[in-house]
Structures are given as C-alpha cells and as structure tokens.
Amino acid sequence: MKRMSRLTTAIALTAMMATTAFPGFVAPIQAETLSGGFDVGPGGFQGNFNPLAATSGFTWLSVYFEPLVTYDEKLQKVVGLLASSYEVSPDQKTYTFKLADAKWHDGKPFTAKDAKFTMELAKNAKTGSVLAARLTAISSVEATDVKTLVIKLSAPSASLMDALTKVMMLPEHALSQIPADQLAKNSWWSTTPIGTGSFKFSRYVTDQYVELAANTEYRGGKPALEKVINRYFANPAAAIAALRAGEIQFTYVDSNDLNAFRDNKDFRIIEGNSFVVNYLGFNHDSPIWKDVRVRQAVMYAINRDAIIQSLYGGAAKPANCGYVADQVVPQGIEAYAYDPEKAKKLLEEAGWDKINGNKPITLLTYYTTPLAANVMAAVQAMLAQVGINVTPRAVDTPTYNSIVLNPTPDVAQFQMVYAGLQNGPDPSSINVGLNEKQIPPAGPNVVRARIPELTKALDTALGETDVAKRDARYQDVCKVMNAELPWGTLWVANRYGVASAKLKDFVWTPAPGGGPYQAHPEKWSIAE
C-alpha cells in the first residue's frame, strides 16, 4: 500500500508541472489568420523544417509541402495529390505516376524531373533522409516525360505506397546545387523553403512561431485564410492555456485534459485512433536483456490495465505485439496479464541479481507531456516492485534521434526506450523498427533487434503480393513479436485535438506522425 501511495503522489505532482508559452508573442487578431499548436504532442516535431528528416510533424509540414500520394482524411486509402493518377504493373514492380498541373511557390512548374530529384534525395541516406530505409526496394526512378514518373522495384513491396505518402516533393532548381551531405542542416529549410501546397513560407521567429501566407495561385483555388501560424509551446499545458485564452484556435491535448472542454460550445473535441503502438524497447546491444525471461518479466510486472484506466481514462487498448487490428492479431498469443510474482520468479530463474541487480537502467523517451511523465512514473514504480530499477529521462525529439540513431551509440544512454511506432494504416510500417537489416545507420531499428525469425517473418509479409494472404503473414510477425519480445508492447491509445468552434472546414486527424492525409487547408476558415 505504501508503494502505491508514493506512486499516486508522484503522478499527482507530475500532473501539476507545466510551463507557460513563450513571452513576447502577440496573437494575431485578424479573422483571416488561423493560429495553432500544430507541433504540440506526439504527432508534432517542433523546430523541424526538413521533410526528409521528419519522423513526425506532418500535420504542419503538409500545409506547404505535398507528396505524390497521401491518405484520405480517414486513413483508409491512398489517394493522389501531386499525382493525378497512377498505375501498378501486374507483377507489382513498376509504378507509373501521371502528375498534376502544379506550380512551386516561386511560380516555376512542378515536373517529373522534380519528382525524380526528390526520390533520389529520399533514397540517399547522406541527405539525412529518414526515408531511405523504406525505399530500398526501388531500383530506378525515371522521368519519361514532363508529367510522367516511373518507379521500378527490384522486388514487389507492399509498403511502397505507404512510404510514398511521406515523401514530400522538393524543387530541383532550388536544391540541386547543395551537396547531399550538406543538405540536412542547410538554412534553406527555415529561411526560403519552396513547396507546392496551399500556403507558402513567410517567416520563422526562432523558438516562437512559423508563419505561412496564402498561395493565391494554388491549383485547388485561393485559400480562404490569409495566414496560418504554428505557435511553439513547451508542452500541451501551455498550448491549452493559449487555446482557452483565444490566442490560438487548435491544439493537441492529452486524454486527461478533455474535461476542461467537454460540454463547452466554444470548442470541438476531435478524437481518433493513434495507430501508434507504445512500447518499452529493449536495447538488444545491452547484455541485460539477452535472456528472454528478463524481457518477459518486464511485461508481467506492468499493470497495463490499471495504467489505461487511471491515466488514459480507458482511452487505450492493450497491445500484445506490434499490431492491434483484429485481422492481424492471431488467437492464442500470450496476454502477459499483470503478475508481479511471476515476474519475480522469471528474474530469479534468469539470475537477475548477477545480470544487473539493482543497478539503474536508463529509460529514454521523447514523450514530454504530463501524461507521458505520469506513465513513466507508474512504469518505474511497478518495475521497482519486482527488482528492476529504471531511471526515466525525457528529451526532445532531435536529442532522442541523435542518441538512438547514432551508428556507434552509447548503450548506457538508452538501455531501454519508451517510444511509439505506427502499426497502421498499413502494418508494413513496423518493419523499419524491427528488421535486422534496418539497424542504424541503415534504418531506424533503434532497439538493435537481431531476431532472425522476426526478420524472416517481416520480409515475407513485405513481399506478399497476394492481398488475401497479407493478414496471415502479419499474424506470423505478431506471433514472433509476442514470443520473442523485441519490445515490451504496451497499448495503442486514442489521440485528441481541440479546435475552436469558430473554425470551419478544418480537418485534423490523429494520424501517426501527424500524417500526412488529405486535410484541404485551402478550405480552412474562421467564422466572424
């Protein structure tokens, strides 16, 4: 009882912690300007302007950059955006895209040469592209005429279209003179970026906000708004304060912040499946996790149901592998129901006292919200009850990426991570986080999982060209994950946004990484 009392106190104290918005920002008062906290929460990536380096933040980036294809707003199917149409060959190795009549923000035409240039940048890890690992199946990219792009694959890849939704098109005429290895940190991204979207870059005030102006020549029609502003906030609490004060019209909120907006006619709550599985990632380069019984003990030690009910208010679903969609989760897998005594027994059998004992284990995360801090406190307390001593450390996304994606990392900095990876809309997304061939620098398998059976299952699922058989292939992946535990999978939670009731035709979807999806920002408006 004393332990749970301390946990409750820790959670309560953490929930009280919040910082204020950056001083000196004068909120725009024009009805033609929409201000929001577009990079608040787990779908944001505050401070990143480079879509090649974006692991999230697409809600904002896709207001001024556009990919060839994107998801519809319900995340159910891939639709054309800068591609007016596309065809796939019978052998599923050739993709032909017909491009829309579009212009860059500087007035120059968007052509297939730009699309080819972008694909080559995205495939090249030297550019800092986080997409390179997702595009390895591409053998060639050709601009066969001004409006036709042909992508050929060395082997069929069921994940290609999902990957292409995240490849934002870039202008060859503006970037071709920048060496590939100097592109990632070039000032162009935050000073003079050029896209094809309905809004174009106007200015960036360091650590305060980014301003976009209407692209009056947009092919979809002149935007209803004159400006869209992305305010920067230290955390959701500061953004919520700005929303309630009328300084902004939209922000992400945690589930435990919703009560402040329920039954309030001045606001609209937007809810949806995050499609992101949260997990405790075991760094497989650390010797303390080599015995699967230790990894199993972590799962049995955590009362996931209690955390879901008390911290998420029931707005989450337990996950026992990387997926939660019914069609890809097989019957009969281990549920890892809360059983601290079983956890202690497994640790004793594995010789935990000799493996690590009470030595502190760094638990690294990029989730910096009060809810995440509460979750980390709960996990820390529950693991302590069975003899596993973890020390949470929350950092911003760029710092997290610099640590876990380092080709020669310091294992002590992240023996364990609390993170998330999308398990949908297409289940192939998880491949890059677990396939042995995606260990950095090749890809974002940050836990350095080296499980041959899992890699084989993932490769088989990715290569399955028969749609009717894909679910069964991903069920095989789920079985291996459940048994071998490259991650300690926890849950998939709902995500929430709150928008002013004055916003009209505003689309926000709780998409993994913030999207992209078909949001039609040119239609957004604010009622007088």
Salt bridges, closest charged atoms under 4 A:
GLU66 OE1 - ARG219 NH1 2.97
ASP101 OD1 - LYS147 NZ 3.61
ASP106 OD2 - HIS173 NE2 2.65
GLU120 OE2 - LYS116 NZ 3.71
GLU120 OE1 - LYS123 NZ 3.94
ASP162 OD2 - LYS166 NZ 3.99
GLU211 OE1 - ARG203 NE 3.65
GLU211 OE1 - LYS227 NZ 3.85
GLU247 OE1 - ARG231 NH1 3.53
ASP266 OD1 - LYS265 NZ 3.78
ASP285 OD1 - ARG450 NH1 2.59
ASP291 OD2 - ARG293 NH2 2.74
ASP326 OD1 - LYS317 NZ 3.68
GLU341 OE2 - LYS344 NZ 3.54
ASP426 OD1 - ARG470 NH2 3.38
ASP459 OD2 - LYS437 NZ 2.64
GLU464 OE1 - ARG473 NE 3.00
GLU522 OE2 - HIS520 ND1 2.95
